[in-house]
Amino acid sequence: MQIKTNQSTGGGGNEAIYLNVRDDRNLHHGVSKTVIIEGGFGEWHNIKAAYNPVTGIGRVWVDNKLKFEHIDECHKV
């Protein structure tokens, strides 16, 4: 799953939110390499993601709990 931005500030280019499952069967934020769901392979989860291009804040919720948050480098004070 990806949420793109045209600002090239997501730490890995234009991907503000980039979620993927890797060979370790964990759900990762693909840019920061943070594990968001560990050991959840084969289970159903409710995943929501949001990115605010004005504030640079990206968030991921799993089963209605905030599991990941980041702020783009260009928005940090």
N, C-alpha and C positions, 0 to 999 in steps of 0.2 A: 504494500500500500504506500502511495506517495502523495504528499501535498507539496506542490511546486510553488516557487516564488521567482520573480524575475529580478531579484536583488542580488543574486549570487553571494548570499551571506549566510547560508545555512551550515557553514562549517565544512561542507563537502560539495559546494557548488549551489545549485538551485533547489536542492531538496530540503525544505524546511522540516518536513516529517517524512521519514523513510523507514518503514517497518519491514522486516523480513525474517523468515525462519531459516536458520543455517543448519549445517551438518550436525551440530550438537543438539538439534531439535528444540532449541529455545527461540523465543521471539526477541529480536534485537532491534534497537534503533540503529539503522544501517550506517549513519554518519558518525555518531559518537561511540558506537559499539556497545552501548549500555544494554544489558539484558533486562527486558521488560517483563517477560513471563519465562520462568525457569521450570523446566519439566512439565510443560503443559501440552506436549504433543499428544494428539488424539483426543483432546478435550475441547468442548465448545466454550467460547468466551465472548462476552459482549465487549467490543473494542470501539472506542470513540476517540477521534483525534481532532485537534483544532490548532490553527495557526493564525495569529493576528499580525499582519504585515506592518501595521503602524507601530506596535510595541516590540515586535520581533519575538514574541513568546509563543512557543509551541508546547502543547500538552497532549498526553495520551492517558486515557482512562481505561482500565480493565475491570469489567464487572462493576462499573460505577465507582471505582476507587482510583484516584489520581496515582499513576504509577511512574510517570516520567514528565519532566518539565525542563525546558532549556530556553535560553535567551540568545538570540543571534549576537555575535561579537560586535557588530556595528551599532547595536542598541544598548550595549553595556556602558555604564557611566564610570 
